[in-house]
């Protein structure tokens, strides 16, 4: 049961964490409406579409991850009760593959931030500045949320390896 408890706690923490994507999505959408209603300068008007797009993207990411993790919480007990060793092995493999994906994410996102920052320096139009600044803000939100998720899955993976699977099977 320790294995099941560990998996459910991790998944519930993921559900909580992914809601931050939705929170920031709402902030981006509010900002877009604010720029639309109150924007007087060309630069302020240029933010309308980029913040709207960033808000929609974060909303899609957050909603998708939230739904997936809620389903995962519900599925864990069924999978655990059907075959403990298979459940254990699938969680080890899933956490390892997720850790590999994060290593790519933490290389690609900073590279994209650098590209967006260079665009700010070299392209002097309001639209591209707004796109670049909004992109940087969105990518920072993704790094913040994914940074905590990476730490959590890393800890989860280590704890999984410490679980005595033979005792779990006997229970």
N, CA, C and O of each residue as an XYZ file, in Angstrom:
684
protein
N       0.811     -1.199      0.000
C       0.000      0.000      0.000
C       0.856      1.266      0.000
O       0.405      2.331     -0.422
N       2.093      1.140      0.477
C       2.986      2.302      0.472
C       3.216      2.786     -0.953
O       3.275      3.989     -1.205
N       3.344      1.857     -1.870
C       3.547      2.192     -3.284
C       2.344      2.952     -3.836
O       2.512      3.969     -4.508
N       1.154      2.478     -3.562
C      -0.056      3.137     -4.041
C      -0.192      4.530     -3.429
O      -0.525      5.490     -4.123
N       0.063      4.632     -2.146
C      -0.015      5.926     -1.467
C       0.985      6.904     -2.072
O       0.652      8.065     -2.315
N       2.188      6.449     -2.313
C       3.238      7.279     -2.908
C       2.822      7.780     -4.292
O       2.988      8.959     -4.604
N       2.286      6.889     -5.112
C       1.867      7.246     -6.468
C       0.704      8.235     -6.453
O       0.685      9.190     -7.228
N      -0.248      8.004     -5.582
C      -1.411      8.898     -5.511
C      -1.007     10.275     -4.997
O      -1.484     11.289     -5.505
N      -0.137     10.320     -4.000
C       0.343     11.620     -3.498
C       1.059     12.399     -4.603
O       0.860     13.604     -4.751
N       1.888     11.703     -5.370
C       2.600     12.365     -6.463
C       1.606     12.906     -7.493
O       1.727     14.051     -7.929
N       0.635     12.097     -7.879
C      -0.330     12.522     -8.894
C      -1.191     13.686     -8.398
O      -1.505     14.591     -9.172
N      -1.570     13.675     -7.136
C      -2.355     14.787     -6.593
C      -1.532     16.079     -6.557
O      -2.059     17.165     -6.797
N      -0.257     15.952     -6.260
C       0.623     17.129     -6.294
C       0.747     17.654     -7.721
O       0.830     18.864     -7.934
N       0.760     16.759     -8.684
C       0.809     17.169    -10.092
C      -0.475     17.895    -10.498
O      -0.428     18.876    -11.240
N      -1.604     17.417    -10.017
C      -2.880     18.080    -10.308
C      -2.845     19.507     -9.768
O      -3.243     20.448    -10.454
N      -2.373     19.658     -8.554
C      -2.270     20.998     -7.970
C      -1.323     21.878     -8.785
O      -1.632     23.037     -9.061
N      -0.188     21.335     -9.162
C       0.823     22.096     -9.897
C       0.341     22.527    -11.279
O       0.612     23.648    -11.710
N      -0.367     21.648    -11.970
C      -0.811     21.995    -13.326
C      -1.873     23.081    -13.318
O      -2.102     23.737    -14.334
N      -2.513     23.269    -12.193
C      -3.503     24.354    -12.104
C      -2.835     25.727    -12.189
O      -3.493     26.725    -12.482
N      -1.534     25.774    -11.933
C      -0.819     27.038    -12.090
C      -0.738     27.454    -13.560
O      -0.716     28.646    -13.864
N      -0.692     26.483    -14.469
C      -0.756     26.813    -15.892
C      -2.080     27.522    -16.190
O      -2.115     28.514    -16.917
N      -3.148     27.004    -15.624
C      -4.473     27.603    -15.843
C      -4.538     28.990    -15.210
O      -5.093     29.913    -15.805
N      -3.984     29.146    -14.023
C      -3.953     30.444    -13.353
C      -3.217     31.478    -14.208
O      -3.720     32.580    -14.428
N      -2.031     31.120    -14.686
C      -1.267     32.054    -15.518
C      -1.947     32.282    -16.870
O      -1.847     33.371    -17.435
N      -2.628     31.275    -17.385
C      -3.380     31.451    -18.631
C      -4.440     32.521    -18.454
O      -4.620     33.380    -19.318
N      -5.134     32.467    -17.341
C      -6.163     33.470    -17.065
C      -5.537     34.862    -16.960
O      -6.108     35.840    -17.443
N      -4.368     34.949    -16.331
C      -3.683     36.240    -16.234
C      -3.307     36.780    -17.616
O      -3.467     37.970    -17.887
N      -2.807     35.901    -18.486
C      -2.470     36.329    -19.845
C      -3.728     36.776    -20.597
O      -3.698     37.772    -21.320
N      -4.814     36.054    -20.431
C      -6.067     36.425    -21.099
C      -6.598     37.761    -20.578
O      -7.094     38.580    -21.352
N      -6.493     37.975    -19.279
C      -6.897     39.264    -18.707
C      -6.012     40.380    -19.248
O      -6.493     41.466    -19.572
N      -4.722     40.104    -19.340
C      -3.802     41.102    -19.894
C      -4.169     41.433    -21.335
O      -4.118     42.595    -21.738
N      -4.535     40.426    -22.105
C      -4.924     40.655    -23.495
C      -6.142     41.564    -23.579
O      -6.176     42.498    -24.380
N      -7.136     41.287    -22.750
C      -8.336     42.125    -22.718
C      -7.970     43.539    -22.263
O      -8.492     44.521    -22.790
N      -7.077     43.633    -21.289
C      -6.631     44.932    -20.814
C      -5.935     45.738    -21.904
O      -6.193     46.931    -22.060
N      -5.059     45.087    -22.652
C      -4.388     45.780    -23.766
C      -5.395     46.186    -24.840
O      -5.269     47.244    -25.456
N      -6.385     45.339    -25.055
C      -7.402     45.634    -26.072
C      -8.240     46.842    -25.664
O      -8.527     47.720    -26.478
N      -8.625     46.871    -24.398
C      -9.504     47.943    -23.928
C      -8.766     49.242    -23.603
O      -9.287     50.334    -23.832
N      -7.558     49.116    -23.070
C      -6.863     50.295    -22.558
C      -5.642     50.710    -23.372
O      -5.092     51.789    -23.152
N      -5.211     49.868    -24.309
C      -4.000     50.152    -25.066
C      -4.142     51.365    -25.973
O      -5.018     51.413    -26.836
N      -3.285     52.325    -25.771
C      -3.320     53.551    -26.584
C      -2.144     53.624    -27.561
O      -2.280     54.167    -28.658
N      -1.002     53.082    -27.167
C       0.180     53.159    -28.020
C       0.232     51.959    -28.953
O      -0.480     50.973    -28.762
N       1.085     52.058    -29.963
C       1.255     50.937    -30.892
C       1.791     49.701    -30.178
O       1.367     48.582    -30.468
N       2.718     49.900    -29.247
C       3.278     48.757    -28.523
C       2.207     48.085    -27.660
O       2.122     46.857    -27.627
N       1.401     48.865    -26.972
C       0.331     48.289    -26.137
C      -0.667     47.519    -26.992
O      -1.112     46.441    -26.600
N      -1.022     48.056    -28.147
C      -1.950     47.366    -29.044
C      -1.327     46.092    -29.625
O      -2.025     45.123    -29.926
N      -0.003     46.117    -29.774
C       0.688     44.948    -30.331
C       0.645     43.754    -29.381
O       0.833     42.619    -29.819
N       0.405     43.983    -28.100
C       0.363     42.891    -27.114
C      -0.947     42.112    -27.136
O      -1.011     41.022    -26.569
N      -1.970     42.625    -27.758
C      -3.289     41.984    -27.700
C      -3.228     40.534    -28.181
O      -3.602     39.622    -27.444
N      -2.769     40.321    -29.384
C      -2.747     38.966    -29.962
C      -1.722     38.060    -29.273
O      -2.074     36.930    -28.933
N      -0.461     38.495    -29.044
C       0.499     37.592    -28.385
C       0.059     37.131    -26.998
O       0.231     35.962    -26.652
N      -0.509     38.045    -26.196
C      -0.950     37.612    -24.866
C      -2.169     36.704    -24.945
O      -2.339     35.807    -24.119
N      -3.014     36.939    -25.936
C      -4.160     36.060    -26.151
C      -3.691     34.654    -26.533
O      -4.175     33.659    -25.994
N      -2.755     34.590    -27.457
C      -2.217     33.289    -27.896
C      -1.515     32.580    -26.738
O      -1.717     31.383    -26.533
N      -0.694     33.309    -25.982
C      -0.001     32.709    -24.837
C      -1.018     32.195    -23.813
O      -0.856     31.102    -23.269
N      -2.053     32.975    -23.555
C      -3.083     32.547    -22.612
C      -3.791     31.284    -23.071
O      -4.035     30.374    -22.279
N      -4.116     31.237    -24.347
C      -4.789     30.050    -24.890
C      -3.870     28.833    -24.823
O      -4.311     27.745    -24.451
N      -2.596     29.007    -25.178
C      -1.646     27.888    -25.121
C      -1.487     27.371    -23.691
O      -1.515     26.163    -23.457
N      -1.321     28.281    -22.744
C      -1.189     27.853    -21.347
C      -2.472     27.200    -20.838
O      -2.421     26.268    -20.036
N      -3.608     27.684    -21.297
C      -4.886     27.082    -20.908
C      -5.000     25.658    -21.453
O      -5.460     24.756    -20.753
N      -4.582     25.465    -22.690
C      -4.601     24.123    -23.284
C      -3.650     23.193    -22.543
O      -4.011     22.066    -22.204
N      -2.428     23.672    -22.292
C      -1.441     22.859    -21.570
C      -1.969     22.504    -20.180
O      -1.950     21.339    -19.783
N      -2.436     23.502    -19.453
C      -2.918     23.280    -18.095
C      -4.124     22.366    -18.029
O      -4.190     21.474    -17.183
N      -5.081     22.588    -18.924
C      -6.286     21.750    -18.927
C      -5.955     20.307    -19.286
O      -6.461     19.370    -18.668
N      -5.104     20.137    -20.287
C      -4.717     18.785    -20.702
C      -3.985     18.034    -19.607
O      -4.297     16.879    -19.320
N      -3.001     18.697    -18.991
C      -2.250     18.049    -17.913
C      -3.127     17.802    -16.689
O      -3.012     16.768    -16.031
N      -3.994     18.748    -16.393
C      -4.896     18.588    -15.257
C      -5.808     17.375    -15.458
O      -5.958     16.548    -14.559
N      -6.404     17.277    -16.627
C      -7.288     16.152    -16.933
C      -6.521     14.820    -16.874
O      -6.993     13.847    -16.286
N      -5.348     14.796    -17.484
C      -4.537     13.572    -17.504
C      -4.183     13.120    -16.101
O      -4.283     11.935    -15.782
N      -3.771     14.059    -15.262
C      -3.365     13.684    -13.910
C      -4.548     13.285    -13.036
O      -4.408     12.419    -12.173
N      -5.704     13.896    -13.241
C      -6.900     13.470    -12.500
C      -7.265     12.035    -12.896
O      -7.606     11.220    -12.039
N      -7.191     11.734    -14.187
C      -7.470     10.373    -14.647
C      -6.453      9.386    -14.084
O      -6.785      8.249    -13.749
N      -5.208      9.845    -13.989
C      -4.141      8.988    -13.471
C      -4.411      8.630    -12.011
O      -4.224      7.479    -11.616
N      -4.844      9.590    -11.213
C      -5.170      9.321     -9.804
C      -6.242      8.244     -9.724
O      -6.140      7.324     -8.913
N      -7.259      8.353    -10.553
C      -8.348      7.370    -10.543
C      -7.888      6.001    -11.029
O      -8.395      4.978    -10.570
N      -6.939      5.975    -11.945
C      -6.491      4.708    -12.540
C      -5.472      3.982    -11.661
O      -5.356      2.759    -11.737
N      -4.741      4.712    -10.839
C      -3.680      4.101    -10.035
C      -4.184      2.950     -9.177
O      -3.566      1.886     -9.155
N      -5.282      3.138     -8.477
C      -5.768      2.092     -7.583
C      -6.175      0.842     -8.366
O      -5.915     -0.280     -7.932
N      -6.807      1.043     -9.511
C      -7.201     -0.105    -10.343
C      -5.971     -0.871    -10.822
O      -5.921     -2.099    -10.741
N      -4.982     -0.134    -11.321
C      -3.766     -0.777    -11.825
C      -3.006     -1.474    -10.703
O      -2.491     -2.578    -10.881
N      -2.941     -0.824     -9.551
C      -2.243     -1.397     -8.407
C      -2.910     -2.694     -7.966
O      -2.231     -3.686     -7.703
N      -4.239     -2.688     -7.884
C      -4.973     -3.875     -7.429
C      -4.938     -5.015     -8.437
O      -5.043     -6.181     -8.057
N      -4.791     -4.689     -9.723
C      -4.763     -5.762    -10.719
C      -3.420     -6.494    -10.735
O      -3.379     -7.720    -10.836
N      -2.319     -5.739    -10.635
C      -0.999     -6.387    -10.624
C       0.031     -5.404    -10.075
O       0.417     -4.448    -10.748
N       0.463     -5.654     -8.859
C       1.365     -4.734     -8.157
C       2.706     -4.617     -8.875
O       3.210     -3.510     -9.065
N       3.282     -5.731     -9.268
C       4.616     -5.675     -9.886
C       4.581     -4.969    -11.245
O       5.511     -4.237    -11.583
N       3.530     -5.179    -12.016
C       3.394     -4.481    -13.298
C       3.202     -2.988    -13.065
O       3.775     -2.162    -13.776
N       2.399     -2.650    -12.072
C       2.191     -1.243    -11.732
C       3.510     -0.591    -11.335
O       3.835      0.507    -11.788
N       4.254     -1.269    -10.496
C       5.551     -0.756    -10.040
C       6.489     -0.537    -11.224
O       7.110      0.519    -11.349
N       6.584     -1.533    -12.083
C       7.491     -1.436    -13.234
C       7.051     -0.324    -14.194
O       7.890      0.400    -14.729
N       5.757     -0.192    -14.408
C       5.280      0.859    -15.318
C       5.549      2.248    -14.742
O       5.854      3.179    -15.488
N       5.440      2.393    -13.425
C       5.734      3.687    -12.796
C       7.224      4.019    -12.852
O       7.598      5.173    -13.057
N       8.061      3.021    -12.671
C       9.510      3.238    -12.795
C       9.829      3.697    -14.220
O      10.542      4.682    -14.413
N       9.299      2.983    -15.213
C       9.566      3.327    -16.616
C       8.995      4.690    -16.979
O       9.644      5.464    -17.682
N       7.783      4.995    -16.508
C       7.168      6.275    -16.822
C       7.950      7.427    -16.200
O       8.164      8.456    -16.842
N       8.374      7.256    -14.956
C       9.124      8.333    -14.301
C      10.489      8.525    -14.966
O      10.960      9.656    -15.084
N      11.126      7.440    -15.401
C      12.412      7.571    -16.104
C      12.245      8.283    -17.441
O      13.057      9.141    -17.788
N      11.211      7.940    -18.189
C      11.005      8.599    -19.486
C      10.629     10.070    -19.299
O      11.019     10.916    -20.104
N       9.884     10.374    -18.254
C       9.536     11.767    -17.974
C      10.778     12.570    -17.607
O      10.921     13.719    -18.025
N      11.666     11.977    -16.835
C      12.914     12.664    -16.487
C      13.750     12.949    -17.730
O      14.372     14.006    -17.829
N      13.769     12.019    -18.675
C      14.501     12.247    -19.934
C      13.864     13.381    -20.732
O      14.570     14.194    -21.328
N      12.532     13.437    -20.747
C      11.841     14.516    -21.463
C      12.167     15.868    -20.851
O      12.354     16.850    -21.569
N      12.235     15.921    -19.527
C      12.561     17.186    -18.868
C      13.966     17.655    -19.209
O      14.206     18.858    -19.315
N      14.890     16.732    -19.381
C      16.254     17.149    -19.734
C      16.255     17.865    -21.086
O      17.034     18.796    -21.294
N      15.394     17.438    -21.995
C      15.266     18.119    -23.289
C      14.585     19.471    -23.104
O      15.029     20.473    -23.665
N      13.513     19.503    -22.322
C      12.764     20.738    -22.092
C      13.669     21.814    -21.512
O      13.607     22.970    -21.930
N      14.512     21.441    -20.551
C      15.357     22.424    -19.898
C      16.539     22.866    -20.760
O      17.297     23.752    -20.363
N      16.698     22.269    -21.909
C      17.686     22.749    -22.888
C      17.011     23.589    -23.964
O      17.563     24.599    -24.401
N      15.832     23.183    -24.389
C      15.139     23.865    -25.489
C      14.553     25.203    -25.045
O      14.693     26.198    -25.756
N      13.906     25.245    -23.895
C      13.235     26.481    -23.468
C      14.225     27.629    -23.259
O      13.953     28.733    -23.730
N      15.351     27.430    -22.582
C      16.302     28.551    -22.488
C      16.805     29.017    -23.862
O      17.030     30.209    -24.071
N      16.979     28.084    -24.784
C      17.389     28.439    -26.144
C      16.315     29.322    -26.802
O      16.643     30.312    -27.457
N      15.057     28.971    -26.633
C      13.970     29.780    -27.185
C      13.905     31.158    -26.527
O      13.595     32.150    -27.188
N      14.194     31.218    -25.238
C      14.221     32.510    -24.543
C      15.335     33.386    -25.111
O      15.148     34.588    -25.298
N      16.473     32.794    -25.381
C      17.591     33.550    -25.971
C      17.214     34.084    -27.350
O      17.518     35.230    -27.682
N      16.552     33.252    -28.148
C      16.119     33.706    -29.487
C      15.141     34.868    -29.361
O      15.250     35.856    -30.087
N      14.193     34.752    -28.446
C      13.219     35.827    -28.257
C      13.906     37.106    -27.770
O      13.538     38.202    -28.191
N      14.894     36.976    -26.892
C      15.625     38.149    -26.405
C      16.421     38.805    -27.535
O      16.505     40.031    -27.611
N      16.996     37.995    -28.400
C      17.734     38.552    -29.546
C      16.790     39.272    -30.501
O      17.156     40.290    -31.088
N      15.587     38.753    -30.656
C      14.604     39.444    -31.499
C      14.280     40.835    -30.954
O      14.101     41.786    -31.714
N      14.207     40.937    -29.625
C      13.953     42.247    -29.017
C      15.075     43.221    -29.376
O      14.833     44.395    -29.656
N      16.298     42.710    -29.363
C      17.444     43.572    -29.646
C      17.542     43.985    -31.113
O      17.890     45.124    -31.422
N      17.233     43.055    -32.010
C      17.521     43.302    -33.422
C      16.311     43.680    -34.274
O      16.477     44.228    -35.364
N      15.109     43.399    -33.802
C      13.919     43.752    -34.580
C      13.170     44.828    -33.798
O      12.706     44.595    -32.682
N      13.064     45.990    -34.395
C      12.551     47.137    -33.661
C      11.130     47.517    -34.073
O      10.830     48.699    -34.247
N      10.265     46.533    -34.229
C       8.860     46.846    -34.513
C       8.028     46.458    -33.290
O       8.371     45.498    -32.599
N       6.957     47.174    -33.013
C       6.137     46.883    -31.832
C       5.600     45.446    -31.806
O       5.558     44.809    -30.754
N       5.196     44.952    -32.965
C       4.620     43.598    -33.008
C       5.640     42.553    -32.583
O       5.334     41.698    -31.752
N       6.845     42.606    -33.138
C       7.862     41.604    -32.802
C       8.358     41.763    -31.369
O       8.683     40.772    -30.715
N       8.419     42.986    -30.877
C       8.790     43.194    -29.470
C       7.739     42.568    -28.551
O       8.078     41.894    -27.579
N       6.474     42.794    -28.863
C       5.387     42.236    -28.054
C       5.400     40.706    -28.107
O       5.226     40.035    -27.089
N       5.605     40.176    -29.293
C       5.673     38.712    -29.438
C       6.832     38.160    -28.624
O       6.677     37.171    -27.908
N       7.987     38.794    -28.730
C       9.175     38.305    -28.020
C       9.017     38.392    -26.508
O       9.336     37.441    -25.796
N       8.535     39.510    -26.020
C       8.378     39.681    -24.571
C       7.316     38.724    -24.024
O       7.499     38.136    -22.958
N       6.227     38.571    -24.741
C       5.179     37.643    -24.308
C       5.693     36.203    -24.342
O       5.396     35.415    -23.444
N       6.455     35.865    -25.366
C       7.040     34.521    -25.459
C       7.957     34.253    -24.282
O       7.902     33.182    -23.676
N       8.801     35.221    -23.956
C       9.700     35.058    -22.814
C       8.892     34.861    -21.530
O       9.208     33.982    -20.728
N       7.860     35.670    -21.335
C       7.036     35.539    -20.131
C       6.371     34.161    -20.062
O       6.355     33.529    -19.006
N       5.828     33.703    -21.182
C       5.168     32.394    -21.203
C       6.171     31.274    -20.933
O       5.877     30.347    -20.178
N       7.339     31.354    -21.538
C       8.353     30.316    -21.342
C       8.874     30.308    -19.903
O       9.207     29.247    -19.373
N       8.947     31.467    -19.277
C       9.354     31.524    -17.870
C       8.304     30.838    -16.997
O       8.651     30.110    -16.067
N       7.034     31.065    -17.288
C       5.966     30.383    -16.547
C       6.122     28.866    -16.714
O       6.028     28.117    -15.742
N       6.356     28.430    -17.934
C       6.531     26.994    -18.180
C       7.736     26.457    -17.413
O       7.662     25.381    -16.820
N       8.845     27.198    -17.420
C      10.031     26.763    -16.672
C       9.760     26.690    -15.171
O      10.211     25.761    -14.501
N       9.032     27.661    -14.649
C       8.724     27.653    -13.213
C       7.889     26.433    -12.828
O       8.213     25.723    -11.876
N       6.832     26.203    -13.564
C       5.947     25.076    -13.236
C       6.653     23.748    -13.516
O       6.574     22.822    -12.708
N       7.337     23.653    -14.649
C       8.039     22.414    -14.983
C       9.233     22.168    -14.061
O       9.600     21.018    -13.816
N       9.834     23.229    -13.554
C      10.945     23.066    -12.616
C      10.502     22.372    -11.347
O      11.185     21.482    -10.841
N       9.350     22.786    -10.834
C       8.839     22.120     -9.632
C       8.364     20.706     -9.955
O       8.532     19.790     -9.150
N       7.773     20.533    -11.132
C       7.312     19.193    -11.529
C       8.507     18.256    -11.711
O       8.442     17.082    -11.345
N       9.591     18.775    -12.274
C      10.806     17.961    -12.459
C      11.352     17.523    -11.107
O      11.717     16.362    -10.926
N      11.407     18.442    -10.170
C      11.891     18.120     -8.836
C      11.010     17.064     -8.178
O      11.503     16.156     -7.508
N       9.711     17.194     -8.376
C       8.759     16.251     -7.785
C       8.899     14.859     -8.413
O       8.890     13.859     -7.696
N       9.028     14.785     -9.739
C       9.133     13.462    -10.389
C      10.485     12.815    -10.072
O      10.591     11.591     -9.985
N      11.500     13.636     -9.902
C      12.812     13.108     -9.526
C      12.754     12.487     -8.132
O      13.278     11.397     -7.903
N      12.120     13.186     -7.220
C      11.948     12.679     -5.860
C      11.077     11.424     -5.858
O      11.374     10.451     -5.166
N       9.999     11.461     -6.639
C       9.090     10.313     -6.763
C       9.847      9.090     -7.290
O       9.687      7.982     -6.777
N      10.666      9.301     -8.312
C      11.433      8.201     -8.902
C      12.389      7.591     -7.868
O      12.510      6.369     -7.778
N      13.056      8.434     -7.099
C      13.968      7.934     -6.060
C      13.209      7.151     -4.997
O      13.662      6.098     -4.549
N      12.051      7.672     -4.596
C      11.243      6.983     -3.591
C      10.695      5.663     -4.130
O      10.589      4.686     -3.389
N      10.348      5.632     -5.410
C       9.879      4.378     -6.015
C      10.949      3.302     -5.914
O      10.652      2.146     -5.614
N      12.187      3.685     -6.163
C      13.277      2.705     -6.127
C      13.540      2.188     -4.720
O      14.128      1.120     -4.550
N      13.107      2.943     -3.708
C      13.307      2.513     -2.324
C      12.186      1.610     -1.812
O      12.328      0.961     -0.776
N      11.069      1.572     -2.545
C       9.930      0.755     -2.120
C      10.304     -0.721     -2.215
O      10.868     -1.173     -3.211
N       9.978     -1.456     -1.164
C      10.206     -2.904     -1.147
C       9.029     -3.565     -1.853
O       7.984     -3.799     -1.247
N       9.202     -3.859     -3.120
C       8.109     -4.381     -3.960
C       7.639     -5.751     -3.475
O       6.471     -6.097     -3.650
N       8.522     -6.528     -2.873
C       8.139     -7.866     -2.404
C       7.149     -7.776     -1.229
O       6.229     -8.586     -1.123
N       7.345     -6.805     -0.372
C       6.378     -6.599      0.717
C       5.045     -6.103      0.175
O       3.988     -6.452      0.700
N       5.093     -5.297     -0.866
C       3.869     -4.769     -1.464
C       3.044     -5.900     -2.094
O       1.816     -5.901     -2.009
N       3.716     -6.841     -2.712
C       3.037     -7.952     -3.368
C       2.371     -8.856     -2.322
O       1.271     -9.360     -2.547
N       3.035     -9.059     -1.186
C       2.500     -9.935     -0.146
C       1.248     -9.372      0.493
O       0.395    -10.126      0.961
N       1.127     -8.047      0.519
C      -0.014     -7.416      1.194
C      -1.250     -7.645      0.459
O      -2.313     -7.186      0.879
